[in-house]
């Protein structure tokens, strides 16, 4: 089974359309799964107050036709969490955001956004990740990368890497701006970084 794993879209309709086009061409049978931050919240975390908005468009970027492209399941990112925190509305889209899972399992892999982990340093990067699966796919930093047993590995787009070990962390990159995603073959145990 193949999985097209994509995230950090941040409401960028044009970038998402290009990535979905490439997925359809390169891996038409792949199951698509999001790593979160599908939407862009327009209120930063430092500006969050107790005020609740009754219209989602007051707190997020929502281009015409964008939601129609979201035909795949996604885990919840920090952008979705902030949108939920800031709103009180019975809009159907908010209900969909509220039921997004924090993690999602595919084969022996797990998908999570990654904002739940410890980030910091200079340059800002992942400091510590708590995982329960042998392979974990995540996003959040918008940088394609992967480690095996804590050792940073090479990233070459279009090249299949064998996942013959455990304790593997894979940042799938960002759709917004970079148009990056990952093709994961759960049966063949391979990982391919892709860029539209």
C-alpha positions as YAML, in Angstrom:
chain: A
units: angstrom
residues:
- id: 1
  name: UNK
  ca: [0.00, 0.00, 0.00]
- id: 2
  name: UNK
  ca: [1.29, 3.45, -0.91]
- id: 3
  name: UNK
  ca: [0.61, 6.63, 1.03]
- id: 4
  name: UNK
  ca: [1.06, 10.21, -0.19]
- id: 5
  name: UNK
  ca: [1.78, 12.18, 2.97]
- id: 6
  name: UNK
  ca: [1.48, 15.97, 2.74]
- id: 7
  name: UNK
  ca: [1.04, 18.83, 5.14]
- id: 8
  name: UNK
  ca: [1.68, 22.40, 6.15]
- id: 9
  name: UNK
  ca: [-0.57, 23.63, 3.37]
- id: 10
  name: UNK
  ca: [-1.61, 26.76, 5.30]
- id: 11
  name: UNK
  ca: [-4.58, 27.41, 2.99]
- id: 12
  name: UNK
  ca: [-2.39, 27.69, -0.13]
- id: 13
  name: UNK
  ca: [-4.80, 26.51, -2.82]
- id: 14
  name: UNK
  ca: [-2.39, 26.96, -5.72]
- id: 15
  name: UNK
  ca: [0.41, 24.97, -4.06]
- id: 16
  name: UNK
  ca: [-2.01, 22.22, -3.01]
- id: 17
  name: UNK
  ca: [-3.39, 21.91, -6.54]
- id: 18
  name: UNK
  ca: [0.14, 21.37, -7.89]
- id: 19
  name: UNK
  ca: [1.00, 18.76, -5.27]
- id: 20
  name: UNK
  ca: [-2.27, 16.89, -5.82]
- id: 21
  name: UNK
  ca: [-1.63, 16.95, -9.58]
- id: 22
  name: UNK
  ca: [1.80, 15.40, -9.05]
- id: 23
  name: UNK
  ca: [0.40, 12.77, -6.69]
- id: 24
  name: UNK
  ca: [-2.22, 11.85, -9.30]
- id: 25
  name: UNK
  ca: [0.51, 11.48, -11.93]
- id: 26
  name: UNK
  ca: [3.22, 9.75, -9.85]
- id: 27
  name: UNK
  ca: [1.14, 7.61, -7.47]
- id: 28
  name: UNK
  ca: [-2.51, 7.61, -8.54]
- id: 29
  name: UNK
  ca: [-3.40, 4.73, -6.20]
- id: 30
  name: UNK
  ca: [-1.75, 6.22, -3.12]
- id: 31
  name: UNK
  ca: [-3.89, 7.01, -0.11]
- id: 32
  name: UNK
  ca: [-3.46, 10.70, 0.77]
- id: 33
  name: UNK
  ca: [-2.97, 11.71, 4.40]
- id: 34
  name: UNK
  ca: [-2.27, 15.15, 5.87]
- id: 35
  name: UNK
  ca: [0.20, 16.02, 8.62]
- id: 36
  name: UNK
  ca: [-1.80, 19.04, 9.81]
- id: 37
  name: UNK
  ca: [-1.73, 22.82, 9.41]
- id: 38
  name: UNK
  ca: [-4.03, 22.38, 6.45]
- id: 39
  name: UNK
  ca: [-5.49, 25.81, 7.16]
- id: 40
  name: UNK
  ca: [-3.89, 29.15, 8.02]
- id: 41
  name: UNK
  ca: [-5.09, 30.91, 11.15]
- id: 42
  name: UNK
  ca: [-4.83, 34.70, 10.76]
- id: 43
  name: UNK
  ca: [-4.45, 35.36, 14.49]
- id: 44
  name: UNK
  ca: [-1.03, 34.53, 15.92]
- id: 45
  name: UNK
  ca: [-0.71, 32.60, 19.16]
- id: 46
  name: UNK
  ca: [0.60, 35.71, 20.95]
- id: 47
  name: UNK
  ca: [-2.61, 37.58, 19.99]
- id: 48
  name: UNK
  ca: [-5.05, 34.94, 21.27]
- id: 49
  name: UNK
  ca: [-7.54, 36.29, 23.80]
- id: 50
  name: UNK
  ca: [-10.70, 34.94, 25.39]
- id: 51
  name: UNK
  ca: [-12.80, 36.55, 22.63]
- id: 52
  name: UNK
  ca: [-14.67, 33.99, 20.52]
- id: 53
  name: UNK
  ca: [-15.48, 34.56, 16.85]
- id: 54
  name: UNK
  ca: [-18.70, 33.26, 15.31]
- id: 55
  name: UNK
  ca: [-17.46, 33.21, 11.70]
- id: 56
  name: UNK
  ca: [-14.51, 31.03, 10.67]
- id: 57
  name: UNK
  ca: [-13.49, 33.49, 7.95]
- id: 58
  name: UNK
  ca: [-12.72, 36.02, 10.71]
- id: 59
  name: UNK
  ca: [-9.83, 33.85, 11.94]
- id: 60
  name: UNK
  ca: [-8.62, 31.88, 8.92]
- id: 61
  name: UNK
  ca: [-7.73, 32.08, 5.25]
- id: 62
  name: UNK
  ca: [-10.32, 30.18, 3.25]
- id: 63
  name: UNK
  ca: [-9.92, 30.53, -0.54]
- id: 64
  name: UNK
  ca: [-12.89, 29.68, -2.76]
- id: 65
  name: UNK
  ca: [-12.81, 25.99, -3.66]
- id: 66
  name: UNK
  ca: [-10.03, 25.14, -1.19]
- id: 67
  name: UNK
  ca: [-12.17, 22.87, 1.00]
- id: 68
  name: UNK
  ca: [-13.25, 20.92, -2.10]
- id: 69
  name: UNK
  ca: [-9.61, 19.83, -2.56]
- id: 70
  name: UNK
  ca: [-9.48, 18.33, 0.93]
- id: 71
  name: UNK
  ca: [-10.63, 14.83, 0.07]
- id: 72
  name: UNK
  ca: [-8.15, 13.18, 2.44]
- id: 73
  name: UNK
  ca: [-7.90, 12.60, 6.18]
- id: 74
  name: UNK
  ca: [-5.46, 14.74, 8.14]
- id: 75
  name: UNK
  ca: [-4.19, 14.93, 11.68]
- id: 76
  name: UNK
  ca: [-4.71, 18.18, 13.59]
- id: 77
  name: UNK
  ca: [-1.98, 20.82, 13.52]
- id: 78
  name: UNK
  ca: [-1.40, 23.85, 15.70]
- id: 79
  name: UNK
  ca: [-3.25, 26.05, 13.17]
- id: 80
  name: UNK
  ca: [-6.40, 23.93, 13.47]
- id: 81
  name: UNK
  ca: [-6.10, 23.95, 17.27]
- id: 82
  name: UNK
  ca: [-5.89, 27.75, 17.29]
- id: 83
  name: UNK
  ca: [-8.88, 28.09, 14.96]
- id: 84
  name: UNK
  ca: [-10.92, 25.88, 17.28]
- id: 85
  name: UNK
  ca: [-9.77, 27.83, 20.34]
- id: 86
  name: UNK
  ca: [-10.80, 31.15, 18.79]
- id: 87
  name: UNK
  ca: [-14.23, 30.20, 17.46]
- id: 88
  name: UNK
  ca: [-17.72, 29.29, 18.61]
- id: 89
  name: UNK
  ca: [-19.85, 28.49, 15.61]
- id: 90
  name: UNK
  ca: [-21.99, 25.68, 14.27]
- id: 91
  name: UNK
  ca: [-20.33, 25.85, 10.84]
- id: 92
  name: UNK
  ca: [-19.83, 22.39, 9.36]
- id: 93
  name: UNK
  ca: [-16.15, 23.03, 8.66]
- id: 94
  name: UNK
  ca: [-15.50, 23.73, 12.35]
- id: 95
  name: UNK
  ca: [-17.07, 20.40, 13.22]
- id: 96
  name: UNK
  ca: [-14.66, 18.70, 10.80]
- id: 97
  name: UNK
  ca: [-11.71, 20.45, 12.42]
- id: 98
  name: UNK
  ca: [-12.90, 19.35, 15.86]
- id: 99
  name: UNK
  ca: [-12.81, 15.65, 14.95]
- id: 100
  name: UNK
  ca: [-9.37, 15.66, 13.33]
- id: 101
  name: UNK
  ca: [-7.24, 13.12, 15.20]
- id: 102
  name: UNK
  ca: [-3.96, 14.03, 16.89]
- id: 103
  name: UNK
  ca: [-2.26, 10.96, 15.40]
- id: 104
  name: UNK
  ca: [-3.03, 8.53, 12.60]
- id: 105
  name: UNK
  ca: [-1.59, 5.04, 12.02]
- id: 106
  name: UNK
  ca: [-0.61, 3.58, 8.65]
- id: 107
  name: UNK
  ca: [1.04, 0.17, 8.76]
- id: 108
  name: UNK
  ca: [3.88, 0.34, 11.27]
- id: 109
  name: UNK
  ca: [4.06, 4.11, 10.91]
- id: 110
  name: UNK
  ca: [2.38, 6.95, 12.76]
- id: 111
  name: UNK
  ca: [1.51, 10.43, 11.49]
- id: 112
  name: UNK
  ca: [1.52, 13.47, 13.80]
- id: 113
  name: UNK
  ca: [1.90, 17.19, 13.17]
- id: 114
  name: UNK
  ca: [4.86, 17.53, 15.53]
- id: 115
  name: UNK
  ca: [4.01, 20.76, 17.37]
- id: 116
  name: UNK
  ca: [3.43, 18.59, 20.44]
- id: 117
  name: UNK
  ca: [7.19, 17.97, 20.71]
- id: 118
  name: UNK
  ca: [10.00, 20.16, 22.00]
- id: 119
  name: UNK
  ca: [11.35, 22.71, 19.49]
- id: 120
  name: UNK
  ca: [14.02, 25.36, 19.95]
- id: 121
  name: UNK
  ca: [17.67, 26.18, 19.48]
- id: 122
  name: UNK
  ca: [19.43, 28.32, 16.88]
- id: 123
  name: UNK
  ca: [18.52, 27.62, 14.18]
- id: 124
  name: UNK
  ca: [15.06, 26.63, 15.43]
- id: 125
  name: UNK
  ca: [14.68, 22.87, 15.08]
- id: 126
  name: UNK
  ca: [13.30, 19.73, 16.66]
- id: 127
  name: UNK
  ca: [14.94, 19.16, 20.05]
- id: 128
  name: UNK
  ca: [13.09, 16.09, 21.30]
- id: 129
  name: UNK
  ca: [10.33, 13.88, 19.90]
- id: 130
  name: UNK
  ca: [8.31, 11.31, 21.80]
- id: 131
  name: UNK
  ca: [7.13, 8.59, 19.43]
- id: 132
  name: UNK
  ca: [5.50, 5.21, 19.86]
- id: 133
  name: UNK
  ca: [5.85, 3.84, 16.32]
- id: 134
  name: UNK
  ca: [8.97, 2.56, 14.52]
- id: 135
  name: UNK
  ca: [8.40, 5.16, 11.77]
- id: 136
  name: UNK
  ca: [6.89, 8.60, 12.42]
- id: 137
  name: UNK
  ca: [5.91, 11.14, 9.76]
- id: 138
  name: UNK
  ca: [5.46, 14.76, 10.84]
- id: 139
  name: UNK
  ca: [5.58, 18.38, 9.64]
- id: 140
  name: UNK
  ca: [5.52, 21.70, 11.50]
- id: 141
  name: UNK
  ca: [8.98, 23.08, 10.58]
- id: 142
  name: UNK
  ca: [8.38, 23.17, 6.79]
- id: 143
  name: UNK
  ca: [11.74, 21.43, 6.14]
- id: 144
  name: UNK
  ca: [12.07, 18.04, 4.48]
- id: 145
  name: UNK
  ca: [14.39, 15.86, 6.55]
- id: 146
  name: UNK
  ca: [14.69, 12.44, 8.12]
- id: 147
  name: UNK
  ca: [16.66, 10.65, 10.79]
- id: 148
  name: UNK
  ca: [17.40, 7.02, 11.61]
- id: 149
  name: UNK
  ca: [18.30, 6.37, 15.25]
- id: 150
  name: UNK
  ca: [18.80, 10.11, 15.68]
- id: 151
  name: UNK
  ca: [21.27, 10.43, 12.79]
- id: 152
  name: UNK
  ca: [20.35, 12.95, 10.07]
- id: 153
  name: UNK
  ca: [20.11, 11.33, 6.63]
- id: 154
  name: UNK
  ca: [20.51, 12.67, 3.11]
- id: 155
  name: UNK
  ca: [17.44, 14.03, 1.31]
- id: 156
  name: UNK
  ca: [17.38, 13.70, -2.46]
- id: 157
  name: UNK
  ca: [14.01, 14.31, -4.09]
- id: 158
  name: UNK
  ca: [12.75, 11.47, -6.26]
- id: 159
  name: UNK
  ca: [15.05, 8.87, -4.70]
- id: 160
  name: UNK
  ca: [13.57, 5.89, -2.84]
- id: 161
  name: UNK
  ca: [15.17, 5.22, 0.55]
- id: 162
  name: UNK
  ca: [14.83, 1.84, 2.28]
- id: 163
  name: UNK
  ca: [13.38, 1.93, 5.77]
- id: 164
  name: UNK
  ca: [14.99, -1.23, 7.12]
- id: 165
  name: UNK
  ca: [15.38, 0.03, 10.70]
- id: 166
  name: UNK
  ca: [13.20, 1.39, 13.46]
- id: 167
  name: UNK
  ca: [13.30, 4.76, 15.22]
- id: 168
  name: UNK
  ca: [12.81, 6.70, 11.98]
- id: 169
  name: UNK
  ca: [11.52, 10.29, 11.98]
- id: 170
  name: UNK
  ca: [10.43, 11.83, 8.67]
- id: 171
  name: UNK
  ca: [9.56, 15.50, 8.20]
- id: 172
  name: UNK
  ca: [7.54, 15.57, 4.96]
- id: 173
  name: UNK
  ca: [8.27, 19.24, 4.25]
- id: 174
  name: UNK
  ca: [5.65, 21.84, 3.37]
- id: 175
  name: UNK
  ca: [3.14, 22.16, 0.58]
- id: 176
  name: UNK
  ca: [3.03, 25.94, 1.01]
- id: 177
  name: UNK
  ca: [5.90, 27.55, -0.86]
- id: 178
  name: UNK
  ca: [7.93, 24.35, -1.29]
- id: 179
  name: UNK
  ca: [5.33, 21.98, -2.78]
- id: 180
  name: UNK
  ca: [6.93, 19.04, -0.99]
- id: 181
  name: UNK
  ca: [5.40, 15.73, 0.07]
- id: 182
  name: UNK
  ca: [6.47, 12.13, 0.75]
- id: 183
  name: UNK
  ca: [5.53, 8.86, -0.91]
- id: 184
  name: UNK
  ca: [5.59, 6.03, 1.63]
- id: 185
  name: UNK
  ca: [5.40, 2.42, 0.41]
- id: 186
  name: UNK
  ca: [4.33, 0.47, 3.50]
- id: 187
  name: UNK
  ca: [4.79, -2.94, 1.86]
- id: 188
  name: UNK
  ca: [8.12, -2.24, 0.20]
- id: 189
  name: UNK
  ca: [9.25, -0.21, 3.22]
- id: 190
  name: UNK
  ca: [10.50, 2.72, 1.14]
- id: 191
  name: UNK
  ca: [10.32, 6.47, 1.47]
- id: 192
  name: UNK
  ca: [10.57, 8.95, -1.42]
- id: 193
  name: UNK
  ca: [10.71, 12.71, -0.93]
- id: 194
  name: UNK
  ca: [8.82, 14.47, -3.71]
- id: 195
  name: UNK
  ca: [8.65, 18.09, -4.91]
- id: 196
  name: UNK
  ca: [6.07, 19.39, -7.39]
...
